[in-house]
Amino acid sequence: MAQLLTISNSASLVGVPRRTLQKQIRNGELVTFGGKIPISELLRIYPKMRLENKVILAKEELVKPKEVIHTPKEKITGQTNPTILANRLAILKKELVATQSELKKYTNLTSEYLTKK
């Protein structure tokens, strides 16, 4: 799954006012998920955006809720239910496939760009 940013952090990252992003969302130009914007969407709309602003991304990581599911047995024994582990593994596999796909796309774009120079 792509990393999601709040509208406020997205606006800071691309250097535009929040209202600009909100207008693009209302017009259907920018896709959101749960009120947040995937970095891949920002790159699509703002291809010159620089992902070097680690402060915003790090801040987003700090406030991102962590999904932890505990069963009563797990709380007592400290052991994790195999079903929970299998579900977490399936989610991680999907995220890995999506990330690899995005990486391949950007690698190809970079390669095309460098060959045109």
C-alpha positions in Angstrom: 0.0 0.0 0.0 1.3 3.4 -0.9 2.2 5.8 1.9 -0.7 8.2 2.6 -0.3 11.8 3.7 -2.7 14.3 5.2 -3.8 17.1 2.9 -1.9 19.6 5.1 1.3 17.6 4.9 0.8 17.0 1.2 0.4 20.7 0.5 3.6 21.4 2.4 5.5 18.7 0.5 4.5 20.0 -2.9 4.5 23.7 -1.9 0.9 24.6 -2.7 -1.9 25.9 -0.4 -4.2 23.3 1.1 -7.2 24.8 -0.7 -5.5 24.0 -4.0 -5.3 20.3 -3.2 -8.9 20.4 -1.8 -10.1 21.9 -5.1 -8.3 19.2 -7.1 -9.9 16.5 -4.9 -13.4 18.0 -5.4 -12.8 18.2 -9.2 -11.7 14.6 -9.3 -8.1 15.5 -10.4 -6.6 14.1 -7.2 -7.6 10.7 -5.7 -7.7 10.3 -1.9 -8.1 7.3 0.4 -9.8 7.9 3.7 -9.2 11.6 3.4 -5.5 11.1 2.8 -3.5 11.4 -0.4 -1.1 8.7 -1.6 2.4 9.9 -2.5 2.0 8.3 -5.9 -1.0 10.6 -6.6 1.0 13.7 -5.6 3.8 12.6 -8.0 1.3 12.1 -10.8 -0.1 15.6 -10.4 3.2 17.2 -9.3 5.9 15.3 -11.1 8.6 17.8 -10.1 7.8 17.3 -6.5 10.9 16.4 -4.5 10.7 13.7 -1.9 13.6 15.1 0.0 11.4 16.7 2.6 12.0 13.9 5.2 10.6 16.0 8.0 7.1 15.9 6.7 7.3 12.1 5.9 8.9 11.4 9.3 6.2 13.4 11.1 3.5 11.4 9.2 5.1 8.2 10.3 4.9 9.3 13.9 1.2 10.0 13.8 0.3 7.0 11.6 -1.8 4.6 13.7 -0.4 1.2 14.1 -2.8 -1.7 13.6 -2.2 -4.2 16.3 -4.7 -6.8 17.1 -4.4 -8.6 20.4 -6.3 -11.6 21.5 -6.8 -12.2 25.3 -4.5 -15.2 25.1 -1.8 -13.1 23.4 -2.0 -10.5 26.2 -1.5 -13.1 28.8 1.2 -15.3 27.2 2.8 -12.8 24.9 2.3 -15.2 22.0 0.7 -14.1 18.7 -2.2 -16.0 17.2 -1.1 -17.8 13.9 -4.2 -16.4 12.2 -3.2 -12.8 13.0 0.3 -13.5 11.7 -1.1 -15.0 8.5 -3.3 -11.9 8.0 -0.3 -9.6 8.6 1.8 -11.6 6.2 -0.9 -11.3 3.5 -1.1 -7.6 4.0 2.7 -7.2 3.8 2.8 -9.3 0.6 0.3 -7.0 -1.1 2.2 -4.0 0.0 5.5 -5.5 -1.3 3.9 -6.2 -4.7 2.5 -2.7 -5.0 5.8 -1.2 -3.9 7.8 -3.3 -6.4 5.4 -2.3 -9.1 5.8 1.4 -8.3 9.6 1.1 -8.1 9.6 -0.6 -11.5 7.5 2.2 -13.0 9.8 4.9 -11.6 12.9 3.0 -12.6 11.6 2.9 -16.2 10.7 6.6 -16.1 14.2 7.5 -14.9 15.8 5.3 -17.5 13.7 6.9 -20.3 14.6 10.3 -19.0 18.3 9.6 -18.8 18.4 8.1 -22.3 16.7 11.3 -23.7 19.5 13.6 -22.3 
